[in-house]
Amino acid sequence: MAHYRHRATPDPFVWPGLADLTVHVDFTAIAEAGARAGLGVAGYASQAAFLIGAGILDRLAESGEPSSPAYLRHAAAVQTLLSPAEMGELFKVIALERGTAIRWDAFARNDASHRL
């Protein structure tokens, strides 16, 4: 789906370069295809869980004083990325790996691989 100025269309070429593109992904099918190719699931999580695990709140804290304009802009962006009402729970992250297991800190607290 393509989204531009509160309008949606299934044609991704209607507003090229302007529209946000999104797709529904079957993450279980991705994991199964990866397994057939010799890959394991390193982790699976919501966007919010992944970004929090990756340290987004630490990066936000480094962006300035909480009352500064820069911090407030960054905090609004982080809110959009993390909020369950925005992108935080709707968007998901999966990582596949081959061979030696990699410890991904971003998946450490909220890995939902068991749900695939």
Stockholm file with secondary structure:
# STOCKHOLM 1.0

chainA/1-116         MAHYRHRATPDPFVWPGLADLTVHVDFTAIAEAGARAGLGVAGYASQAAFLIGAGILDRLAESGEPSSPAYLRHAAAVQTLLSPAEMGELFKVIALERGTAIRWDAFARNDASHRL
#=GR chainA/1-116 SS CEEETTEEESCTTSSTTTSEECCCCCHHHHHHHHHHTTCEEEEEEEHHHHHHHTTHHHHHHTTSCTTSHHHHHHHHHHHHHHCTTTTTTTSEEEEEECSSCCCCGGGTTTCCGGGC
#=GC SS_cons         CEEETTEEESCTTSSTTTSEECCCCCHHHHHHHHHHTTCEEEEEEEHHHHHHHTTHHHHHHTTSCTTSHHHHHHHHHHHHHHCTTTTTTTSEEEEEECSSCCCCGGGTTTCCGGGC
//
